[in-house]
Amino acid sequence: MRSLDGFACGKLAALEGARPRRTPVVTVRGSIFAERAGRHLLSFSCNDYLNLGRHLEVIKAAVAAAQHYGADASRLVTDNHPLYDELESRLARLKGAAAACVFGSGYLANAGIIPALVGATVCRYRHCDVAHAEALLAANRAKHQRALIATDGVFSMDGDLAPLSDLSTLAQRFGAWLLADDAHGLGVIGGGRGSSFTNGTAVDVPLQMGTLSKAVGAYGGYLCAP
Ligand SMILES: *Cc1c(COP(=O)(O)O)cnc(C)c1O
């Protein structure tokens, strides 16, 4: 057995022992219903909250764009397509930010943003617990050059909101940067602008990250920032 095979088998066996291995199941979604293994199911997990992924105008626009532009490779390879600029300036405007940068997915956005800004020491604070976050910052902030407070804006399981206003004040007090992952806020709350806009005024969240794969009904991720 080659060493790569040996490594892979060992890793899969360990995963198998820890919990059931995740195997993709073919699921075909049409609006709010999904077909899986011959069963007709109501989907509560797609996160396409506004059903824009199946909206006729959206589909028509996507077809027209494909006919007009065709397909391209990555931005790294084929340079800056004008549609990127248009998308980014619209996102920045929506979020009240100076600029935006889109990524291949929300996951890739987080995987790109966080290591670009800060190092590897992670301190976890209790769910929405600003006092605990404050205690951790008080104990650890001085040991590090830079600090990032990262939170979801809307938490996906219960739909509860992060205390963004208090976290923003805390971040400013400790010279930390606040990153809100608004995967479940965009298009849903704050007049569609997301979790920083729920109280009528914009909370100062310098790093507003999100996905285009949920309420926007497409695929991709973004960061809006100063
Ligand atoms: C879904 C989700 C992402 C990832 O977005 P994708 O575009 O699906 O990769 C990131 N953060 C949170 C909180 C999410 O719910």
The ligand as an SDF file (V2000), in Angstrom:
LIG
                    3D

 15 15  0  0  0  0  0  0  0  0999 V2000
  -23.5780   28.9850    5.3430 C   0  0  0  0  0  0  0  0  0  0  0  0
  -22.6190   29.7080    6.1880 C   0  0  0  0  0  0  0  0  0  0  0  0
  -21.3390   30.0180    5.7160 C   0  0  0  0  0  0  0  0  0  0  0  0
  -20.7920   29.4970    4.4220 C   0  0  0  0  0  0  0  0  0  0  0  0
  -21.3400   30.0430    3.2890 O   0  0  0  0  0  0  0  0  0  0  0  0
  -21.2130   29.2190    1.9240 P   0  0  0  0  0  0  0  0  0  0  0  0
  -21.3790   30.2420    0.8550 O   0  0  0  0  0  0  0  0  0  0  0  0
  -22.3060   28.1820    1.9600 O   0  0  0  0  0  0  0  0  0  0  0  0
  -19.8440   28.5780    1.8980 O   0  0  0  0  0  0  0  0  0  0  0  0
  -20.5080   30.7710    6.5340 C   0  0  0  0  0  0  0  0  0  0  0  0
  -20.9130   31.1830    7.7500 N   0  0  0  0  0  0  0  0  0  0  0  0
  -22.1330   30.8910    8.2340 C   0  0  0  0  0  0  0  0  0  0  0  0
  -22.5150   31.3850    9.5900 C   0  0  0  0  0  0  0  0  0  0  0  0
  -23.0190   30.1360    7.4790 C   0  0  0  0  0  0  0  0  0  0  0  0
  -24.2290   29.8330    7.9760 O   0  0  0  0  0  0  0  0  0  0  0  0
  1  2  1  0
  2  3  1  0
  2 14  2  0
  3  4  1  0
  3 10  2  0
  4  5  1  0
  5  6  1  0
  6  7  2  0
  6  8  1  0
  6  9  1  0
 10 11  1  0
 11 12  2  0
 12 13  1  0
 12 14  1  0
 14 15  1  0
M  END
$$$$
